[in-house]
Amino acid sequence: MRRILFFVGLVISLSSLYRNKYKLLNIFLSKKWLRRLSVAMIMRIPALREKMLFQALR
């Protein structure tokens, strides 16, 4: 019974997060230091970095 309640709670919270993903993203990226940190972390991934630089220099 406990597992079922946990699973139901997990599904409800994930669906709520998915429904409000853009609001949460805007709140997250409105802070300058969080925006800098996220860009720095993304630029460490080689495939994403190459794709972004290719689009910027095109």
PyMOL commands that set and color helices and strands:
alter all, ss='L'
color gray80, all
select helices_A, chain A and resi 2-19+21-29+32-42+46-56
alter helices_A, ss='H'
color red, helices_A
deselect
rebuild
show_as cartoon
